[in-house]
């Protein structure tokens, strides 16, 4: 992916959608160890670490592959497995 900022903007939007689908507010993220301001930045597309992404996936009980699939602009592309 050439433009990683687009990846993180899409990721932030997807994380926001996950939060809204579960009925949680940004303030509710305090109980998971995230400040409201930090959460706002994540949803706005601030780059996050793999550790943060894994924690977010755990919060919403969603596999990471489902969270990041298609964010590179190629929703149907799958990783090829070598035998």
N, C-alpha and C positions, 0 to 999 in steps of 0.2 A: 504494500500500500504506500503510495507516494505521499499522501497528505494525511499525516497522523492526527492533525487537529480535527479533520472531518470525522475520523474514526471516534475520537473522544466526544465530539458533539453528539454523534449518533448514539454512542454508549450512554451518555448522560440522559438523552431523551428516553432511551429504553429503560434506564433505571428509574426515571421519574414515572414512566408508565407502570412499571412493576409496583412501585410504592402506591400509586393511586389505585391500582387494581386491588390491592390488599386493604385499602381504606385507611392507610397510615398517613399521617401528616409529617411535614419536615420536623416538627417539634417532637413527634414520636420517635424520631431517630436518636434523640438524646438517650433513650433507654438502651440503645445499642452501642453507645459510646461515641456518637458523632454529634458535633455541635450543629446547630441550624445553619450557621454561616458556611461551615465546611460542606454540609449536604447540599446547600444551594450551589456551591461551586462545582461539586460533582455533577449535579443535574445540568449545569450550564456548560459542561464539557471540559472541566479541568482534568488534566491527565491524572490517573490514579495508578497505584501500584497493583501488582498481581495479588498481593496479600489483601488489599482493600477490596478488590473485585471478588475474591473468594469469600470474604466476610459478608459482602452484600448478597452474594448468591445464597449463602447460608441463611441470612436473615429472611429472604423471600422464598426459601426452599426451592430454588430453581437451579438446574444444572448450568454450569458456566457455558457449556457449548450452546445452550439455548439463548443465553444472554448476548453472546458475541456473534452468533451466526448471522451472516449477511451484512455486518457492519463495514466490511471492506468494499461493499458495492457489488458483490457477487453472491447473491443469496443461494444459488443452486450449486455453487462449487463446493466440492467435498475434498478433504485431504485424501490423497491416495495412500494406501497402505502397501508397504512392501512385504513380500512373502519370504 
